[in-house]
Amino acid sequence: MARCDWCGKNTYLPYKCRYCGGFFCEDCRLPPNHDCKNIEDWKTPPAISQTGRSEGMYRYAKTHWIQAKRSRRSGKLKKIAAFIFVFLIGVLAYNVFEDSNTGYLDKIQVFREVAKISHLGETETSPTPVSEDGTEVSPSTPVSEEKTQSKNQLGTGEEIINKTVNQVLNYLNEERKKRELPPVELMQTGIAQFRAEDMIQRDYFGHYDPEGFPPFHYYTKMGGIYAMEENCGYYRVIGGSTRYNEIPDKVVDSVRRMIYNDSLSDWGHRDSLLDPGNNFVDIGVSWDSDEMVLVIHMIKKHVEWINPPEVENMLFSAAGKIDRNVEFYGVLVYYHPPPSKEFTNRHSYELGDVVAGVIPSPYYYKDVETWRPVKWRQTDHEFDISFRIKPVKGEGFYTVVIFVKNKSGLKHPYDPERNDYWSILDYTVYVKTEE
């Protein structure tokens, strides 16, 4: 457990301030709350870039690198800190370079960008409801269901969801087009919709559910087989009730704020929604009498599975063909502590700490444990691998992340740390100790 650099409070997953580099608890995470020396940078919104393809748009200084041995302190408001891993260079069948002078590669940056900050809850004071005959109705006096349906609802629940999803998709692609980013396609897995409905039905809002289970646990459990980033928005009506015909516009407005007014989330929503590596999106929306919840899963789908990922008796296996605009790069395994109610108050989530890298002998990772595969066949654009997941940290969530190198020329309009390496799979196994 780490300590907050400002107040000294113990915290399992500290936030790292991108402006001063310190590590802080939930209460001190924002620059104003820890007297950040670079608070003026936080107050100034980044300018909109006019292109997503400009070569050399950013330079990434080595001083910003965080090695894997320090990964226990990872946890930015909007991203997991970068992890560097290095391994032996050789020829063999792995398409790496020969270098007899060193035992490992020069430092290479690898990033795991996960969606981060939940959009802060918003409230609206609704006008006093009026019945069809013009009589004012107090908030405590229910309007008949028949009258409410005729006045407010634009169709069935499914029709409202479909209209909302389409409007969000169109708006998101309009914003991406402004920055010369490719559009995202709709991937309706039902997972984002489940997450939105679960928040409404169980009366919570956040990435972690009331028991402390994280979103990547649900993504894998419900059949997700790519890399996913979760973004959440919330809207509440005070003194009235939800107007169903307003749901699509209110939800789109929430997305707009994620892109243009996201400083309290350290621009984590914006950076996820406008990530050029995210090429698909799953959208879920749910509501009740006075609340609406939006869940957007930004997805990186850059692999066609020959054998989809699976884990049987702790043996992970997967085989696939990778898109031509990326190249296979490496495999890391992350650990997140077991479910805890402490996590339910967090404004963000992360995969946790790197516990191992997977590579065949005689190659190895520096500063992080190396696990040897059972099978490892790999070229730039195809792989067939299997290895045993070792629960070295005991109970908790172990997530396999497969990374590729971005060769598309696409650049993130705001966050250079998302440019070079993309993840194509987040696959989580929950290891529970026997009672």
Beta strands, then each sheet from edge to edge (+ up, - down):
strand 1: 2-3
strand 2: 10-11
strand 3: 15-16
strand 4: 23-24
strand 5: 83-84
strand 6: 109-110
strand 7: 122-125
strand 8: 185-186
strand 9: 227-238
strand 10: 280-287
strand 11: 291-300
strand 12: 303-312
strand 13: 315-322
strand 14: 326-336
strand 15: 353-358
strand 16: 369-371
strand 17: 375-378
strand 18: 382-388
strand 19: 396-406
strand 20: 421-431
sheet 1: 1+ 2-
sheet 2: 3+ 4-
sheet 3: 5+ 6-
sheet 4: 7+ 9+ 11- 10+ 8+
sheet 5: 12+ 13- 18+ 17-
sheet 6: 16+ 15+ 14- 19+ 20-
end
